[in-house]
Amino acid sequence: MKKKKNNGNVLQITLILLLMLSLNIFSLCHLTILNSQGFQSMKQTNDIRLLKNILIANYKYENQNSILLSNYLELENYTISYTVDDMGDYFLIETRLKNDRYKLNITFYLELDKEKNVIKKVE
């Protein structure tokens, strides 16, 4: 009887190992890209939250120390415009944040009590 040499088995195992290794590398690269996008989104959210807090503090300061008027600002990569409407005992302030880099356009409204200088509502 003749013995058969099974050289094909070694080649198949090598190809399977190479396929698994390349799949793991591509999966790792994909997860790295997703994590990077997630961190960028968190940074953007934190920037917006910080800008909102700075703007609210500015509104309260302007109301307390001078006249609160509508304005247009450019801060870093953001374009900020706000409109102040006098509603009797409170101000209704419409604020628009734009950022061309993130393709961001956010509008929020807040009510500022004139006498107490307290934020009544933020939407």
C-alpha positions in Angstrom: 0.0 0.0 0.0 1.0 3.5 -0.8 0.9 6.3 1.7 -0.7 9.5 0.7 1.0 12.8 1.7 -1.6 15.3 2.8 0.2 18.6 2.2 -3.1 20.3 1.5 -4.1 20.1 5.2 -1.2 22.3 6.2 -2.1 24.9 3.5 -5.7 24.9 4.6 -4.8 25.4 8.3 -2.4 28.2 7.3 -5.1 30.0 5.2 -7.6 29.7 8.0 -5.2 31.1 10.6 -4.3 34.0 8.2 -8.0 34.7 7.6 -8.7 34.8 11.4 -5.8 37.0 12.0 -6.8 39.5 9.3 -10.4 39.5 10.6 -9.2 40.3 14.1 -7.0 43.1 12.8 -9.9 44.6 10.7 -12.3 44.3 13.7 -9.8 46.1 15.9 -9.4 48.9 13.4 -13.2 49.3 13.1 -13.6 49.4 16.9 -10.9 52.1 17.1 -12.7 54.2 14.5 -16.0 53.8 16.4 -14.3 54.8 19.7 -12.8 57.8 18.1 -16.1 59.0 16.7 -17.7 58.4 20.2 -15.0 60.5 21.9 -15.5 63.3 19.3 -19.2 63.2 19.9 -18.7 63.5 23.7 -16.3 66.4 23.2 -18.9 68.2 21.0 -21.6 67.6 23.6 -19.4 68.9 26.4 -18.5 72.0 24.3 -22.1 72.8 23.7 -23.0 72.3 27.4 -20.1 74.6 28.4 -21.2 77.2 25.9 -24.8 77.1 27.2 -23.6 77.6 30.7 -21.4 80.5 29.7 -24.2 82.1 27.8 -26.7 81.8 30.7 -24.1 83.3 33.0 -23.7 86.2 30.5 -27.4 86.7 30.2 -27.7 86.9 34.0 -24.7 89.3 34.3 -26.0 91.6 31.6 -29.5 91.7 33.2 -28.1 92.5 36.6 -25.4 95.1 35.5 -26.7 96.7 32.3 -29.3 96.3 29.6 -29.8 92.8 28.1 -30.0 93.3 24.3 -29.9 90.9 21.3 -26.4 90.2 20.0 -24.3 88.2 17.5 -21.0 86.6 18.7 -18.3 84.5 17.2 -16.5 82.3 19.7 -13.8 79.8 18.5 -15.6 77.8 15.8 -19.1 78.7 17.0 -21.4 81.4 15.7 -23.8 82.5 18.4 -26.8 84.8 17.9 -29.5 85.5 20.4 -32.7 87.5 20.4 -34.1 89.0 23.6 -37.8 89.6 23.8 -39.3 91.6 26.7 -42.4 89.7 27.9 -43.3 92.0 30.9 -41.8 90.4 34.0 -39.3 88.1 32.2 -37.1 88.0 29.1 -37.6 85.3 26.5 -34.2 84.6 24.9 -33.8 82.6 21.7 -30.3 81.4 21.2 -28.8 79.8 18.0 -25.5 78.0 18.0 -23.9 77.2 14.7 -20.7 75.3 13.9 -19.7 74.6 10.4 -17.0 72.1 11.4 -19.5 69.8 13.1 -22.4 70.8 10.8 -24.2 71.8 13.9 -27.3 74.0 14.3 -28.9 74.2 17.7 -31.6 76.5 19.0 -32.7 76.8 22.6 -35.0 79.1 24.5 -34.9 80.3 28.0 -36.9 82.6 30.3 -35.0 84.9 32.6 -36.9 86.6 35.4 -36.1 90.3 35.4 -36.4 91.1 39.1 -35.0 88.0 40.7 -32.4 87.4 37.8 -33.3 83.6 37.9 -33.7 81.3 34.9 -37.3 80.1 35.0 -37.2 77.6 32.1 -34.8 76.3 29.4 -36.0 74.4 26.3 
